């Protein structure tokens, strides 16, 4: 380990780098609305407006996918989105012609929209949300309408 010496004291370079890296430098703050105190329930409630404008306290779902987000924030938002997608997909499989298909499509579109701007940071979230589509008719008019709306303004 290299040492930086000043006068009589010596400070290991690794300690200096560790302390410098402990700040939030290089990370972006997650919008307060995206902290989802009720997890997927908050997301599902917001999706009730799909295919109209969907937001949580004025923040679109895609804006919760922050490029330089703290890993804990990425995980928290991801868990809420995947849980919401799972719940909606279960409802769609049971009855593919209801509002759940529009809402699920919107969520998928919003995740794609947000993930496209984060240089791959949210690729795994996008993949997990799309995994929930197994057995869902993604060609249904309801799903497609929601998906287009989510990609446009989600």
C-alpha positions in Angstrom: 0.0 0.0 0.0 1.4 3.4 -0.9 1.7 5.9 1.9 1.4 9.7 1.8 3.7 11.3 4.3 3.4 14.8 5.7 5.8 15.8 8.4 6.0 13.0 10.9 2.6 11.4 10.3 1.8 8.8 7.6 -1.6 8.1 6.1 -2.2 5.0 4.1 -3.4 6.0 0.6 -6.2 3.3 0.8 -7.7 5.0 3.8 -7.7 8.4 2.0 -9.5 6.8 -1.0 -11.9 5.0 1.2 -12.9 8.1 3.1 -13.2 10.1 -0.2 -15.5 7.4 -1.6 -17.9 7.3 1.4 -19.7 10.5 0.3 -22.6 10.5 -2.1 -20.5 12.0 -4.8 -21.3 10.5 -8.1 -24.8 9.4 -7.1 -28.0 11.1 -7.8 -30.8 11.5 -5.3 -33.9 9.4 -5.8 -37.0 11.7 -6.1 -38.8 11.6 -2.8 -42.0 10.3 -4.5 -40.0 7.2 -5.6 -39.3 6.0 -2.2 -42.7 4.1 -2.3 -43.4 3.7 1.4 -46.1 1.1 0.5 -44.0 -0.6 -2.2 -45.9 -2.1 -5.0 -49.2 -0.9 -3.6 -48.2 2.7 -4.3 -47.2 1.8 -7.9 -50.4 -0.1 -8.5 -52.5 2.9 -7.2 -50.7 5.2 -9.5 -51.3 2.9 -12.4 -55.1 3.1 -11.9 -54.9 6.2 -14.2 -53.3 4.3 -17.1 -53.4 4.9 -20.0 -53.7 8.5 -18.9 -50.9 10.3 -17.0 -49.4 8.1 -14.3 -47.3 9.6 -11.6 -46.6 9.3 -7.8 -46.9 12.8 -6.3 -46.3 14.3 -9.8 -43.3 12.2 -10.6 -43.6 9.9 -13.6 -42.6 6.2 -13.0 -39.7 6.5 -15.5 -38.2 9.3 -13.5 -37.7 6.9 -10.6 -35.0 5.1 -12.7 -32.1 7.4 -11.9 -28.9 6.9 -13.9 -26.5 7.4 -11.0 -28.8 6.1 -8.2 -27.6 4.6 -5.0 -27.7 0.8 -5.3 -30.2 0.6 -2.5 -32.5 2.9 -4.3 -32.2 0.9 -7.5 -33.1 -2.2 -5.5 -36.0 -0.6 -3.7 -37.6 0.8 -6.9 -37.0 -2.4 -8.7 -38.7 -4.5 -6.0 -41.8 -2.3 -6.1 -42.0 -2.4 -9.9 -41.4 -6.2 -10.2 -44.0 -6.9 -7.4 -46.5 -4.6 -9.2 -45.8 -6.3 -12.5 -46.2 -9.7 -11.0 -49.6 -8.8 -9.4 -50.9 -7.3 -12.6 -49.7 -10.2 -14.7 -51.5 -12.6 -12.4 -54.7 -10.5 -12.9 -54.2 -10.3 -16.7 -53.8 -14.1 -17.0 -57.0 -14.6 -15.2 -58.9 -12.0 -17.3 -56.9 -10.6 -20.2 -59.5 -8.0 -21.2 -59.5 -5.7 -18.1 -57.8 -2.6 -16.9 -54.9 -4.7 -15.5 -53.6 -5.3 -19.1 -53.5 -1.6 -19.7 -51.8 -1.0 -16.4 -49.2 -3.8 -17.0 -48.5 -2.5 -20.5 -48.0 1.0 -19.1 -45.6 -0.2 -16.4 -43.6 -2.1 -19.0 -43.5 0.9 -21.3 -42.5 3.3 -18.4 -39.7 1.0 -17.3 -38.4 0.8 -20.9 -38.5 4.6 -21.1 -36.7 5.1 -17.9 -34.1 2.3 -18.4 -33.2 3.6 -21.9 -31.7 6.7 -20.3 -29.6 5.0 -17.6 -26.7 3.4 -19.6 -27.7 -0.1 -18.6 -28.0 0.5 -14.9 -31.6 -0.7 -14.9 -31.2 -3.4 -17.5 -31.9 -6.2 -14.9 -35.0 -4.4 -13.7 -36.3 -4.1 -17.2 -35.5 -7.8 -17.8 -37.3 -8.9 -14.6 -40.4 -6.8 -15.3 -40.6 -8.3 -18.8 -40.1 -11.8 -17.3 -43.5 -11.3 -15.6 -45.1 -11.2 -19.0 -44.9 -15.0 -19.4 -48.4 -16.1 -20.4 -49.7 -12.6 -21.0 -51.1 -11.7 -24.4 -48.8 -8.7 -25.1 -50.5 -8.3 -28.5 -53.9 -7.5 -26.9 -55.2 -4.0 -27.7 -55.4 -3.3 -23.9 -51.7 -4.2 -23.3 -50.5 -2.4 -26.4 -52.5 0.8 -25.5 -50.9 0.9 -22.1 -47.4 0.0 -23.4 -47.5 2.9 -25.9 -48.7 5.3 -23.3 -46.0 4.2 -20.8 -43.3 4.6 -23.5 -44.6 8.0 -24.4 -45.0 9.6 -21.1 -44.5 7.0 -18.3 
